Amino acid sequence: MKRRFRKTFITLLVAALPLSIFAQSGAIESAYDTLTVEGQFDYLFNKSNKYEEYKVMRMSSYAALKQNSLDSIKVYSQQISVLNQEISNLNTKIESQSAEVDRLTTELNETKLKQDSMSLLGLLVSKEAYNSIMWGIVLCLLVLAGVLFSLFKKGHTVVKATKKRLEEVQTDLENHRKNALVREQKLARELMDVKLKNKSNS
């Protein structure tokens, strides 16, 4: 009876051993789900049996760790690929925006130049230069107006003096003509008197 009990116990033990191993393996693999890759390595190392200076691990645990590592690498590779694509897209966008910023900066500088400049004879000159040129033209016109006014005033004075002199000359000429006419009439009378006198004497 004792022998039979022992045999039954060994049989149950042998039958339960794979279940225990499977349960432990399942426990290890389920523990992997909550750990990082490094944590999984540490967990497997700690749960593995020690034999002298070696660590003995279950093949299923190793396979699960390997699969998890490969899956993580694949996920990380995909994430890296996605991030690289995003970086590339961002770099393209940055380059596009930089080009746009450069274009807008150029347009802004041109607009500021146009605002700060004035068109003079088809040329763009600064407002300060434009003001200087305009004031220079105004001063030149004022000087020219002053010179012309001075010349006009001088000419008017000369014309007035000449007109006055002409009137004086005309007056003198009229007086001289009258005097000459008077002398001529006087001489004519004297001549008539002489002729009459000579006629009466003869």
Kinemage of the C-alpha trace (Angstrom):
@kinemage 1
@onewidth
@group {chain A} dominant
@subgroup {mainchain}
@vectorlist {calphas} color= white
{ca met a 1} P 0.000 0.000 0.000
{ca lys a 2} L 2.824 2.294 0.850
{ca arg a 3} L 4.513 1.399 -2.366
{ca arg a 4} L 1.376 2.066 -4.326
{ca phe a 5} L 0.940 5.483 -2.696
{ca arg a 6} L 4.511 6.359 -3.523
{ca lys a 7} L 4.000 5.327 -7.137
{ca thr a 8} L 0.837 7.399 -7.367
{ca phe a 9} L 2.592 10.388 -5.806
{ca ile a 10} L 5.461 10.155 -8.307
{ca thr a 11} L 3.003 9.850 -11.175
{ca leu a 12} L 1.099 12.942 -10.004
{ca leu a 13} L 4.360 14.792 -9.495
{ca val a 14} L 5.539 13.952 -13.013
{ca ala a 15} L 2.147 14.938 -14.395
{ca ala a 16} L 2.086 18.205 -12.457
{ca leu a 17} L 5.676 19.161 -13.360
{ca pro a 18} L 4.869 20.255 -16.937
{ca leu a 19} L 1.854 22.148 -15.668
{ca ser a 20} L 4.059 23.878 -13.121
{ca ile a 21} L 6.658 24.626 -15.717
{ca phe a 22} L 3.979 25.932 -18.114
{ca ala a 23} L 2.427 28.009 -15.337
{ca gln a 24} L 5.816 29.463 -14.408
{ca ser a 25} L 6.583 30.104 -18.070
{ca gly a 26} L 3.191 31.725 -18.513
{ca ala a 27} L 3.776 33.823 -15.410
{ca ile a 28} L 7.150 34.977 -16.728
{ca glu a 29} L 5.726 35.787 -20.156
{ca ser a 30} L 2.773 37.652 -18.654
{ca ala a 31} L 5.208 39.581 -16.441
{ca tyr a 32} L 6.975 40.723 -19.638
{ca asp a 33} L 3.860 42.661 -20.657
{ca thr a 34} L 4.331 45.192 -17.841
{ca leu a 35} L 8.126 45.588 -18.099
{ca thr a 36} L 10.527 47.417 -20.344
{ca val a 37} L 12.999 45.460 -22.450
{ca glu a 38} L 15.726 46.037 -19.869
{ca gly a 39} L 13.299 45.047 -17.104
{ca gln a 40} L 12.461 41.838 -19.001
{ca phe a 41} L 16.140 40.896 -19.191
{ca asp a 42} L 16.567 41.569 -15.480
{ca tyr a 43} L 13.401 39.648 -14.652
{ca leu a 44} L 14.492 36.614 -16.708
{ca phe a 45} L 17.945 36.737 -15.136
{ca asn a 46} L 16.518 36.844 -11.619
{ca lys a 47} L 13.961 34.103 -12.285
{ca ser a 48} L 16.462 31.776 -13.981
{ca asn a 49} L 18.036 28.947 -11.995
{ca lys a 50} L 21.682 29.025 -11.121
{ca tyr a 51} L 23.969 26.152 -11.912
{ca glu a 52} L 27.477 26.666 -10.630
{ca glu a 53} L 28.589 29.837 -12.479
{ca tyr a 54} L 25.860 29.599 -15.117
{ca lys a 55} L 22.274 30.725 -15.320
{ca val a 56} L 19.758 28.222 -16.663
{ca met a 57} L 16.727 29.794 -18.327
{ca arg a 58} L 13.625 28.330 -19.870
{ca met a 59} L 13.613 28.263 -23.670
{ca ser a 60} L 10.039 29.552 -23.786
{ca ser a 61} L 11.008 32.519 -21.588
{ca tyr a 62} L 14.022 33.183 -23.783
{ca ala a 63} L 11.879 32.924 -26.932
{ca ala a 64} L 9.297 35.270 -25.437
{ca leu a 65} L 12.043 37.729 -24.471
{ca lys a 66} L 13.576 37.505 -27.934
{ca gln a 67} L 10.184 38.046 -29.600
{ca asn a 68} L 9.420 40.959 -27.308
{ca ser a 69} L 12.837 42.481 -28.052
{ca leu a 70} L 12.350 42.048 -31.798
{ca asp a 71} L 8.842 43.499 -31.558
{ca ser a 72} L 10.187 46.454 -29.557
{ca ile a 73} L 12.988 46.977 -32.097
{ca lys a 74} L 10.433 46.839 -34.902
{ca val a 75} L 8.178 49.323 -33.112
{ca tyr a 76} L 11.124 51.595 -32.348
{ca ser a 77} L 12.299 51.330 -35.956
{ca gln a 78} L 8.830 52.272 -37.174
{ca gln a 79} L 8.709 55.133 -34.712
{ca ile a 80} L 12.159 56.262 -35.824
{ca ser a 81} L 11.044 56.068 -39.450
{ca val a 82} L 7.918 58.080 -38.663
{ca leu a 83} L 9.942 60.609 -36.645
{ca asn a 84} L 12.518 60.883 -39.438
{ca gln a 85} L 9.707 61.510 -41.902
{ca glu a 86} L 8.237 64.117 -39.576
{ca ile a 87} L 11.681 65.701 -39.191
{ca ser a 88} L 12.088 65.715 -42.967
{ca asn a 89} L 8.644 67.280 -43.365
{ca leu a 90} L 9.456 69.845 -40.683
{ca asn a 91} L 12.786 70.657 -42.348
{ca thr a 92} L 10.999 71.092 -45.672
{ca lys a 93} L 8.409 73.288 -43.978
{ca ile a 94} L 11.142 75.286 -42.237
{ca glu a 95} L 12.973 75.772 -45.539
{ca ser a 96} L 9.718 76.843 -47.185
{ca gln a 97} L 8.939 79.226 -44.348
{ca ser a 98} L 12.514 80.555 -44.419
{ca ala a 99} L 12.145 81.240 -48.136
{ca glu a 100} L 8.802 82.913 -47.438
{ca val a 101} L 10.374 84.970 -44.636
{ca asp a 102} L 13.199 86.014 -46.985
{ca arg a 103} L 10.671 86.967 -49.670
{ca leu a 104} L 8.543 88.927 -47.199
{ca thr a 105} L 11.677 90.600 -45.795
{ca thr a 106} L 12.708 91.625 -49.313
{ca glu a 107} L 9.204 92.946 -50.023
{ca leu a 108} L 9.189 94.787 -46.690
{ca asn a 109} L 12.567 96.390 -47.440
{ca glu a 110} L 11.359 97.386 -50.913
{ca thr a 111} L 8.146 98.813 -49.437
{ca lys a 112} L 10.089 100.736 -46.796
{ca leu a 113} L 12.446 102.012 -49.503
{ca lys a 114} L 9.458 103.152 -51.571
{ca gln a 115} L 7.865 104.782 -48.516
{ca asp a 116} L 11.117 106.525 -47.615
{ca ser a 117} L 11.778 107.548 -51.227
{ca met a 118} L 10.184 109.825 -53.789
{ca ser a 119} L 10.130 109.521 -57.561
{ca leu a 120} L 12.035 112.311 -59.266
{ca leu a 121} L 12.388 112.178 -63.055
{ca gly a 122} L 11.811 108.419 -62.928
{ca leu a 123} L 14.483 107.909 -60.246
{ca leu a 124} L 13.904 106.923 -56.634
{ca val a 125} L 15.587 109.314 -54.224
{ca ser a 126} L 15.302 109.501 -50.465
{ca lys a 127} L 12.814 111.910 -48.942
{ca glu a 128} L 15.645 113.964 -47.458
{ca ala a 129} L 17.332 114.296 -50.854
{ca tyr a 130} L 13.966 115.006 -52.494
{ca asn a 131} L 13.237 117.764 -49.949
{ca ser a 132} L 16.714 119.202 -50.445
{ca ile a 133} L 16.270 119.224 -54.230
{ca met a 134} L 12.822 120.800 -53.990
{ca trp a 135} L 13.998 123.512 -51.593
{ca gly a 136} L 17.003 124.099 -53.837
{ca ile a 137} L 14.679 124.550 -56.833
{ca val a 138} L 12.433 126.876 -54.794
{ca leu a 139} L 15.454 128.986 -53.725
{ca cys a 140} L 16.731 129.096 -57.305
{ca leu a 141} L 13.300 130.225 -58.509
{ca leu a 142} L 13.169 132.885 -55.782
{ca val a 143} L 16.626 134.154 -56.749
{ca leu a 144} L 15.636 134.117 -60.420
{ca ala a 145} L 12.403 135.966 -59.592
{ca gly a 146} L 14.407 138.526 -57.601
{ca val a 147} L 16.850 139.043 -60.488
{ca leu a 148} L 14.006 139.346 -63.012
{ca phe a 149} L 12.156 141.782 -60.758
{ca ser a 150} L 15.329 143.808 -60.338
{ca leu a 151} L 15.866 143.838 -64.112
{ca phe a 152} L 12.217 144.760 -64.666
{ca lys a 153} L 12.428 147.575 -62.130
{ca lys a 154} L 15.662 148.823 -63.661
{ca gly a 155} L 14.179 148.598 -67.174
{ca his a 156} L 11.039 150.395 -66.021
{ca thr a 157} L 13.169 153.167 -64.516
{ca val a 158} L 15.177 153.448 -67.748
{ca val a 159} L 11.986 153.479 -69.841
{ca lys a 160} L 10.466 156.128 -67.581
{ca ala a 161} L 13.595 158.281 -67.762
{ca thr a 162} L 13.808 157.798 -71.522
{ca lys a 163} L 10.146 158.700 -71.930
{ca lys a 164} L 10.659 161.817 -69.829
{ca arg a 165} L 13.727 162.759 -71.839
{ca leu a 166} L 11.788 162.153 -75.045
{ca glu a 167} L 9.013 164.441 -73.831
{ca glu a 168} L 11.604 167.100 -72.983
{ca val a 169} L 13.194 166.732 -76.402
{ca gln a 170} L 9.797 166.904 -78.080
{ca thr a 171} L 8.984 170.012 -76.039
{ca asp a 172} L 12.329 171.583 -76.967
{ca leu a 173} L 11.770 170.630 -80.602
{ca glu a 174} L 8.285 172.144 -80.557
{ca asn a 175} L 9.630 175.333 -78.979
{ca his a 176} L 12.466 175.450 -81.484
{ca arg a 177} L 9.989 174.925 -84.335
{ca lys a 178} L 7.779 177.705 -83.021
{ca asn a 179} L 10.769 179.999 -82.597
{ca ala a 180} L 11.974 179.154 -86.068
{ca leu a 181} L 8.503 179.876 -87.468
{ca val a 182} L 8.415 183.181 -85.622
{ca arg a 183} L 11.885 184.094 -86.940
{ca glu a 184} L 10.883 183.023 -90.394
{ca gln a 185} L 7.753 185.172 -90.269
{ca lys a 186} L 9.791 188.069 -88.885
{ca leu a 187} L 12.373 187.737 -91.641
{ca ala a 188} L 9.616 187.499 -94.239
{ca arg a 189} L 8.051 190.723 -92.948
{ca glu a 190} L 11.436 192.437 -92.859
{ca leu a 191} L 12.056 191.249 -96.410
{ca met a 192} L 8.671 192.583 -97.493
{ca asp a 193} L 9.409 195.872 -95.783
{ca val a 194} L 12.728 196.154 -97.593
{ca lys a 195} L 11.136 195.347 -100.911
{ca leu a 196} L 8.399 197.873 -100.347
{ca lys a 197} L 10.929 200.464 -99.280
{ca asn a 198} L 13.099 199.869 -102.348
{ca lys a 199} L 10.065 200.027 -104.597
{ca ser a 200} L 8.919 203.342 -103.189
{ca asn a 201} L 12.370 204.860 -103.528
{ca ser a 202} L 12.641 204.016 -107.124
